[in-house]
């Protein structure tokens, strides 16, 4: 009887260790993804043909999806997982805040990114877009209007048309950076990944609007790059 009890105890301990190891691995994976989002954003702002600063200064939030793979599109799995950072304060007028993790799924036939890894960046341009994306899954082009974002010299062309969109989208692959159409894709908060990053359950709204979390070390670079490149929200639609 004693030997059976000891065996059960050992089994329980082993299962517990496996569970803890799994949680630790998941947390490390999401922390690394968040770090990569910061690296991608740093590389993009250092690219000559990058997101125009005049456009970035009008964005409320930025979502970065590092290393999206085309293979995922073929099997219908998630296209990409990454992180969203929004400006803090009333009407998104404050400094960039803590990140919430996000997933991009589905998509139209026209969304072709080639066989190599591609980074995606989405700019959320107004409060209506930010509010819908914070609350639930949204279909880009239906629940939230989206347009391929301008780069470099194109920033001055049709600026009003770009700013009427709630979301501007960009891609980077093989060193080339350009606007891309993501119409038909769905965007949603990745609450499980967020829980792995913070070690507790939090919604995107709690993080972004309620200030329930501080930026983890793995998110410092992403927030710092955005703060340096676009320290103030210059959008006239929010007032000053």
Secondary structure, 3 states (H helix, E strand, C coil): CHHHHHHHHHHHHHHHHHHHHHHHHHHHHHHHHHHHHHHHHHHHHCCCCCECHHHHCCCCEEEEEEEECCHHHHHCCCCEEEEEEEECCHHHCCCECCCEEEEEEECCCCCCCCCCCEEEEEEECCHHHHHHHHHCCEEECCCECEEECCEHHHHHCCHHHHHHCCEEEEEEECCEEEECCCCCEEEEECHHHHHHHHCCCCCHHHHHCCCCCCCCHHHHHHHHHHHHHCCCCCCHHHCC
